[in-house]
Amino acid sequence: MFFFKKREKTEADLEKNPFYKESNALVVYIKCSKCGELFRSHLRIGYDFIIDYDNRSAPFKIEKIYVGSKCPNKIELRAKFTGSYKPVSIEIEGGKFISKETYEREAER
């Protein structure tokens, strides 16, 4: 029986927290709004995060730009996190967040 089966994140869930915790990284799945190319990005804790010493409530942040192989569209990801790596604010331009399950389904095609 599948009592503890995780459900797929909805769009509302992805707006609040599009990140998946995997060992020592946060993983985010993105789809280009122009060409539909899929991205999976592993953001390593302690390495990829920028420390914001001036902001005690959100001391960590990410500023990443993704460019795919299908089009020159840039996808910009900016996010701020608490000390326990919970997202406080998230912005994305040029793409949208998708769930892990959607990524896996569409990557198979």
ZIRA-V45526 format. One record per residue. RES is the residue in one letter. PHI is phi in radians with two decimals (999 if undefined). BURIAL is b if it has 16 or more other C-alpha atoms within 10 Angstrom, else e. D_FIRST is the distance of its C-alpha to the first C-alpha in Angstrom with 2 decimals. Layout:
BEGIN
res:phi:burial:d_first
RES:PHI:BURIAL:D_FIRST
RES:PHI:BURIAL:D_FIRST
END
This chain:
BEGIN
res:phi:burial:d_first
M:999:e:0.00
F:-1.95:e:3.76
F:-1.20:e:5.95
F:-1.92:e:8.63
K:-1.19:e:9.06
K:-1.32:e:12.84
R:-1.59:e:14.64
E:-1.21:e:17.81
K:-1.21:b:20.98
T:-1.48:e:23.27
E:-1.07:e:27.04
A:-1.13:e:27.61
D:-1.10:e:25.25
L:-1.17:b:27.12
E:-1.16:b:30.44
K:-1.38:e:29.60
N:-2.70:b:27.99
P:-1.47:b:27.60
F:-1.62:b:27.17
Y:-1.97:e:24.15
K:-1.48:e:24.53
E:-2.36:e:24.39
S:0.74:e:26.02
N:-1.84:e:29.64
A:-2.65:b:29.69
L:-1.88:b:28.79
V:-1.96:b:27.85
V:-2.25:b:28.89
Y:-1.99:b:28.58
I:-2.32:b:31.65
K:-2.17:b:33.03
C:-1.14:b:36.82
S:-1.36:b:38.13
K:-1.62:e:40.99
C:-1.96:e:39.68
G:1.49:e:35.87
E:-1.12:b:35.62
L:-1.75:b:32.45
F:-2.28:b:32.62
R:-2.15:e:30.24
S:-2.15:e:32.04
H:-1.70:b:31.29
L:-1.81:b:33.32
R:-1.34:e:33.85
I:-1.20:e:34.15
G:1.51:e:37.61
Y:-2.29:e:39.03
D:-1.48:b:38.55
F:-1.52:b:38.87
I:-1.62:e:42.33
I:-1.55:b:43.34
D:-1.82:e:45.06
Y:-1.19:e:47.27
D:-1.46:e:48.70
N:-2.08:e:45.43
R:-1.28:e:43.97
S:-1.34:e:41.20
A:-2.44:b:39.91
P:-1.33:b:41.30
F:-2.08:b:39.42
K:-2.55:b:39.67
I:-2.22:b:38.95
E:-2.38:e:41.38
K:-2.22:e:40.38
I:-2.15:e:41.76
Y:-1.99:b:39.94
V:-2.29:e:41.93
G:-1.56:e:40.37
S:-1.67:e:41.92
K:-1.59:e:41.99
C:-2.66:e:44.11
P:-1.48:e:46.16
N:-1.09:b:44.22
K:-1.67:b:43.51
I:-1.95:b:40.30
E:-1.86:e:41.02
L:-2.05:b:38.39
R:-2.30:e:39.54
A:-2.62:b:37.41
K:-2.06:b:38.09
F:-2.31:b:35.81
T:-1.30:b:35.93
G:-1.11:e:36.42
S:-1.75:e:32.65
Y:1.09:b:32.29
K:-1.64:e:30.97
P:-1.18:b:32.64
V:-1.81:e:35.56
S:-2.51:e:36.99
I:-2.41:b:36.04
E:-2.32:e:38.30
I:-2.42:e:37.91
E:-2.26:e:40.67
G:1.56:b:40.68
G:-2.81:b:36.94
K:-2.47:b:33.72
F:-1.35:b:30.43
I:-2.23:b:27.41
S:-1.37:b:23.75
K:-1.04:b:22.39
E:-1.14:e:20.33
T:-1.11:e:23.58
Y:-1.01:b:25.52
E:-1.13:e:23.33
R:-1.11:e:23.47
E:-1.32:e:27.22
A:-1.27:e:28.10
E:-1.24:e:26.91
R:-1.16:e:29.57
END
